[in-house]
Amino acid sequence: MMRSLYTNMQAVPPLEFPAYGEDIEVRGKAMGKPGWLRARVWVTDTMLIEAVAAGTEESLPEERAREFLRSVVVKP
């Protein structure tokens, strides 16, 4: 799942991915245009959950992406 975030942005994935629930930031291209995303991936006993805020530098300020991810809460 984490690797697909990089693939979709045409970016090279890191050798090691962050732990589940930590922020992932990817800068690259989406549909041929420069863009970026901030995401988190969680895995529970029964679910795989992905929250993604994606856009361009102009359309998605960093604080708005952080605010969105803070609002997503995975309860046990």
N, C-alpha and C positions, 0 to 999 in steps of 0.2 A: 504494500500500500504506500509506504513512504517513498519507495523508488519511483512509483508512478507519478508522484508529485513533480519530481525532477524531469522525468521523461516527458510529461505533458508540457513543461516549460522549456523543453529543449536545452536542459542544463545538465551538467555532469554531476551525478550523485556523489556524496562523500563516501569515503571508505567505511566510516562508521556512522550509523544513524543515531539520533538522540533517543533517550529512553521514552517509552510511551507516556503521553501526557505532557511532554515538553514541547516548546515552540520549535517549529521548523520554518526557516525563511529560505525561499528560493527566488532567485532573480534570473530571468531569461526572456523567452519569447512565447507569446500566446497568439496563435493565428497569425504569425509572422510579424507581430508588433512587440516592442519591448514591454515587459510587464514584470510583476512580482507577486508573490503570495506568501502568506503566513498561515500556518496550519498546525493542528495537533491531531494525533492519532491515539486512540485508546483501545485496549483489548480487555474484554471481560470474559467471564466463563461462557457467556452466550452471545456476545456482540462484538463487532468490529465497528468502531465509530470514528468518523473523520469530520473535522470542522475546518473549513477553508475560507479565508478571506482573500480574494484575488482581484487584481486590477492593474492599472498603470500608476506610475508615480503621481500623476496629476489627479487621477480619479479615486485613489485609495491612499489617504494619508496613513502613515505608520500607526499613529495613535488610534485611529478608527479601527484598524485591523486588530490591534491589541485589545481594544475595548470589546470587540465582537468575541474574540477568543476567551476573554475573561468571563463573558456572559454564558458561555457553554459550560454546564456543570454535569459531570457524570456521577450519579449517585449509586452507591453499592446496592 
